[in-house]
């Protein structure tokens, strides 16, 4: 055993790491095709292609990206949330293509009000895991929506609230980005939007980074 | 054929072509209208079969507020005033307004719920929780997407809030079953908040009695729909 001279040095206090992980969720997949356009456009396919571009833009901003699905799989809502809930210092972005809305616009949704469960354990109930993160999600949502509105005229200026199933069980700042729409006649219209959507998400996440004090343990309240 | 007959023949042919050119678009339009009428009557028949309640001509006519799409691009809803005979019993009243909401507005573009969806059952618990059971079509025919599904749910909750003050929250079932989402996005596993400050339940909680001969009165009883007001 090595012998050291002098007083033992105290180990350095671990600094809480900042936000560096984005869990990216291309919605649907497998037998769940999501929204379908008359021209054969399928939400489950398009979001996977959007995710590739969003991933690139996020990695360029220094984020590590975890995707909930790579191919034509369809993890459950809970499985997708679990990937984010197991991380420390992650945000969650779920990607969707709508049936409705003005083509060429994009909206960000955050979960609407969820009552905080009063418990003494400090643990977050799974079925309302998003509750303690609502204000952070709104901040992230507004930052991303602001960037989307600059690129896609007619998009809202701020994030909207909706009761999105995927967001409810996610214990992290979480947003849903929905692009309009699968009803475009030419799929190229959606393809042209992908770089702008990717850049807006990456810039919004980067702007959000300093404001998020990451919890010490995964699943902890912020 | 002599040149004269040939001329007559050509003239007749030109006239026939001209008549056909005028008549064909009219014929096509008539066929489309007939198809639409048939589709509507099928919808109506289905609605009458599945909604054997609840208009009671004896109920006082009141101005009900129903929420359909405003027509704006931002996916908002707008109230439309409809004069309806509404029961004072909260369950019957809820059925009346929801069935009228499902029947849809004059402007079909403003519809928020699928035309083939039907309300199968409606219950109201003493704590103000309403449980509405819709046919499968609500899930299969609502356009998939966060915006469209939230609009569908909002039109139900806002309409109930405006017309049935006793309701605190609304739980939506599809064909008697609890489902995870409406059409892939909107969370149906939790109830929706209708009112944070509901009115107390009426003392007589038993459903209002409807005369036997009126129980099968379809909802198709004429209702007068007014145009949406110019407000967001």
Interface residues (C-beta under 8 A of the other chain):
Chain A: X27 X28 X32 X34 X35 X36 X43 X77 X96 X97 X98 X99 X100 X101 X102 X105 X107 X109 X113 X127 X154 X156 X162 X163 X164 X165 X166 X168 X176 X178 X180 X181
Chain B: X73 X74 X75 X143 X144 X145 X146 X147 X148 X150 X151 X153 X180 X181 X184 X185 X186 X187 X188 X189 X190 X192 X193
